[in-house]
Amino acid sequence: MQVREQASPLAALKKYYGYSSFRPGQEIMVQTIISGRDALGIMPTGAGKSICYQIPALLLPGITLVVSPLISLMMDQVKALNAAGIHAAYINSSLTEAQITKALQYAAQGRYKIIYVAPERLESREFICFAQQAEISMVTVDEAHCISQWGQDFRPGYLKIVQFIRNLAVRPIVSAFTATATEEVKNDILCVLGLVDPKVLVTGFDRKNLYFGVETAKKDEYVRHYVKRHADESGIIYCATRKNVDKLCQKLEAEGIAATRYHAGLADWERRENQEDFIYDRKPVMVATNAFGMGIDKSNVRYVLHYNMPQSMENYYQEAGRAGRDGEPAECILLYSAQDVMINRYLLEQKQFEEGMLPEDMEAVRRRDAARLRAMTNYCTSTGCLRAYILRYFGEETEDTCGNCSACQSEYEECDRTEEAKQVLACVREARGRYGVNVIAGTLAGARRGKLQEYGCMEYQSYGALKHLGEAEIKKMIAWLVAEGDLRQTEDRYGLLRVELKAQGILSGEKPVILRVPKKQAQPVAAADAAPERRQKSASVDLNSRGFALFDALRALRMEIARRESVPPYVVFSDKTLVGMCTLVPFTREEMLEVSGVGENKFEKYGRQFLDAIREFTGGQREKLYYGDIVENEEPVRTARRREKKPFAISREQAAAFPYAEKYRAPEIAEALYALVDHETYKKTSGAEILRWIEAEGLAGEKYENGRRTKYLTAEGERKGILLETRISQKGTEYLDLYYNEQAQRMIVEHFLGRED
C-alpha cells in the first residue's frame, strides 16, 4: 500500500493540528501504519491516540474506517476533524437511511478520508456493498478493549469486526487502540482481531497531569464545597446508582450550580440534551452513572469526582482519565465509604450475562469481578502512593512515591501494629477459612450483628479483641496483610480469608508490623474546608492577573464563536491553546501559527478574530502576561488556574528564626518550618516532602526489606548530618528511623530558603 507522494507526517501534524512535534509514541505508531503493518497501541487517555490513526488516514491512498462504540464519540471526532480541515463523516443510527445513503455516495466519490462507523453497521448490506467496492486502506478499532470478554466494557458487536475484515476483497491495515488493557485483555485483542505481525506499543499508563485522591469526608458536603470552589471549571461526578445521580444533581441545582445528569433511566432525548449542555459548557457539571463518558472528547474537564467507589481499577482509571485530556493539571478524587463495597457487591450479583454464555465462563467472570472489586477496595484503603498502586495494577514498575496524590501529600506516622496483626491472624484461624473481610473485621471489632451470632463468631476468643480500632482500621490492616502475602483471599466472589505460611514471621515475633497511619488532626476540620487545597501543579509558567484577564476575554470570544457555529468550545481552540496565546501574545499570522494547537485551517477560520482580540486587549503593545520564565523546548504554560497558595518557601528572616535543636525527625522539622510562614500565602510542607527531597538527593530514603518498609541512610547522608537510629514504639517494638542533627536541619532550611530566592 503506497503513501501519497511527498507526504510528511510531521507536515500534516502541523498543518491540520497546529503541533510542531509528536507526543511520545505517536510517531512510532504513525510510521508503523504507513509502512503497511498492523498495530496495537495501548496509550493513556490524553496521549493522543486519535492522531496515531488520523495522520496515516490522511497519507494512505484510500478510506480509513474507524469502528467506534458510541455515537457521541463519532460526532465529537468528526466535528473536530472538519474544523481542522479534514473531511470526515460518521455512519450510525442517529442518521436516517437517506442520510446514510448520501454519506456512502459521497464516500464512494472520494469526499471523505475518514469514516466513523458503529460495529452494528458492519452487518448492513448497503455498507458491505460500499466497503467491497471502495478502496479501504485501514480499519481502525477504537476502544479496542471492548472486543475482549475479559475487558470491563465487553461489546459483543465488536466481534463482527473480524468477519467484516475477512469479507473485504483486499485485507486493509488493521490498527487498534485502547487506554486501559491488562495483559490478558491485550492478548485477547491481538488474538480475536487476528492482527498480523503487529507492532505493539505500550507507552505507559501514567497521567502525570492528574492528581489522585481518596477522601472519607461526608460526601454531599464535600461535593458541594468542592464544586463551588471550582465554579469556573468543568467536571464530572460519578455515582453508582441512578438514585444517587438524581438526588445529588438536585442538591447542586438547589445551590445555584449549573449541573445536569446522565443515566440509562432518562429518555433518549433528555440524555442527548444533557450531554450537549455539558459538552457545550452550558452546564459545566455532569452528574452521571458509568453509562456516561466513554468516547467523550471534552478536553477541558478539570476534575472527576467519584461519589461512590467503582467496581474495578479498570473502570476507575478509565473514568478518572476523562479529566485533563488536554494535558493540563486536573484532579481525580474518590469519596470512599465501606457501604460502597456492599453496593458494588450487590450490583455485581445482579449482573446480566450474554445469552448462550457457558456456566463455567459465567463463574470465571464472577471470580474476576470479585478480584477486581477487592483490588479497588485496597486502593481506597491504601496508605501508600495511589499513583504507584494504579501503575503496578496495570503491570508497570514505578517509584514508591509520586508527590501528587493524597497519600504522598498527607502526613503519616508509624505505628506498631504487631499485636493487632496477631489478633487478625488468630481470628482468621479460628474461622477456619470460612469467612471474608466483613465477618472477620466485625468479629474483631465486637460488632453485634445477627449474622455474627448465627455463625458463632461471638463465641470466638478473638471477638472484640480490636474493638479500640474500629472496623474501618481493621479492614485496612487486613488489606495490608493480604498485600504482604500473610493472608490470602480466595478467587471466588466470597473472598474467603486464609492464613499463609509466611505469616509465621508475625506470629513468632520475628517480623514486626509497622504501619503508616494518618496523623491525627489536632482539631476536626470544618465542613467548609473539607475540600482539599489546590495542589501544586507541574507548571513552568503561571499567568499573572493581566494574563488571566486576557484568558477570560479569549474564552468569551471562543464561546461566542462556538454558539454561532454550533460546535463545542474546545473544537474552536482548547484551553491549553488559549493560554498559549496569552503567553506568546501573537500579533501576526506567523506568530499565531507558533501557538501549539493553531493549525492553518484553524487560523483561516478563527485566527484573525483572536488576533484582533489580543491587539484590542494589549493596545498593540508587547507585555509579559505570566510569572517566571519560559523553559526552552518545553510548552510554556501548563495551567490557567487562578493563583492560589504558593509552594512552601521561607525568607532569610524566617530562616534565622528557625528553632534548631540537637536532633529532629522530618515531621518535627516540617511543623517548625510551617510555624514560621503565612498560612494564607504558602502551602503546608510535610515530613514526607522532606523525605522525598532527601531521597532525590541520594542521602537517605525508604525501601522494602523482608516484607516491610524500612529507612536507609547513605554515606553521603551520614556526612551531611543525617542519623539512622533505633526507635522503640509504644508497644516496645524496635525499628529504624531517620533523625537530623543541626547540620542536616540547616541543609533542609537552606533548601526551602532557596525556593524563595
Number of C-alpha atoms within 10 A of each C-alpha: 13 12 17 13 9 6 12 13 18 14 15 19 19 20 19 21 24 24 20 18 14 17 14 12 19 23 17 15 25 21 15 19 24 24 15 17 19 24 24 23 25 25 23 23 25 20 23 18 22 15 18 24 27 20 24 24 26 22 20 23 18 22 25 27 23 25 25 23 24 17 18 19 18 26 20 18 20 20 20 21 19 15 18 22 16 19 18 22 25 27 22 19 13 12 12 11 12 9 12 19 16 12 20 23 13 13 21 16 10 14 15 20 22 25 22 25 22 19 23 17 18 20 14 11 10 13 16 16 11 17 22 14 11 18 18 22 24 27 26 27 25 22 22 32 27 24 25 25 16 19 21 19 17 15 16 14 16 24 17 16 21 14 12 16 20 11 12 17 13 12 13 23 23 24 27 26 25 21 24 24 28 16 9 11 20 22 12 20 23 20 12 14 22 14 19 13 10 19 17 18 16 16 15 17 22 17 19 15 22 26 26 21 22 22 18 14 16 13 18 15 14 20 21 17 17 19 21 14 14 14 14 12 16 23 28 27 28 29 22 20 16 19 12 17 22 17 12 24 22 17 14 20 12 11 12 10 18 18 27 26 27 26 21 13 10 12 11 11 9 14 18 13 14 19 21 16 20 23 25 20 19 15 19 21 27 25 30 27 24 20 10 19 20 16 19 18 23 24 22 26 24 23 27 26 24 26 26 24 27 27 26 21 23 22 19 19 18 17 23 26 23 27 30 26 23 25 20 25 26 29 24 26 22 24 21 22 20 17 11 18 19 12 17 20 17 11 14 16 13 9 8 9 12 8 6 6 9 11 10 9 12 14 13 16 17 18 18 17 22 24 21 18 22 22 19 23 24 19 21 21 22 20 20 16 22 26 29 18 21 22 17 14 16 16 14 13 12 14 10 16 18 17 19 22 23 21 22 23 20 17 20 19 13 15 16 20 18 19 15 17 24 18 19 26 25 17 23 26 14 15 21 13 17 16 17 18 20 15 20 28 27 25 31 28 22 21 19 12 13 10 12 18 13 9 13 12 23 21 11 15 14 21 21 19 17 22 16 12 14 16 22 16 16 24 22 20 21 23 23 20 20 18 15 14 16 21 22 19 21 15 16 16 22 16 19 22 23 21 22 14 10 13 18 15 12 17 17 10 13 9 15 20 25 20 19 17 16 14 11 10 8 6 6 8 10 8 12 11 12 19 18 14 13 16 20 16 18 15 15 16 20 24 25 19 14 16 22 20 15 24 23 15 16 24 20 13 15 24 19 13 17 18 12 9 11 11 19 24 25 23 22 24 20 20 22 23 19 23 28 25 26 27 25 20 24 21 20 13 14 9 13 24 21 18 24 22 25 28 24 19 18 22 19 12 13 15 21 16 15 21 21 13 17 22 16 11 15 14 9 13 11 12 13 15 21 21 14 12 11 16 11 7 6 9 15 20 24 22 22 23 17 12 12 14 16 14 16 21 25 23 17 13 10 15 18 11 11 16 12 15 12 10 19 20 16 21 19 13 23 21 14 16 24 18 12 17 18 12 13 10 13 16 20 22 21 23 20 20 19 18 18 19 16 17 17 11 12 14 20 24 19 16 13 10 9 8 15 13 14 15 16 17 19 16 11 13 21 15 12 18 18 26 23 17 13 12 13 13 14 9 11 9 17 15 17 14 19 21 18 24 17 17 16 20 25 16 14 20 21 16 15 19 18 13 12 12 9
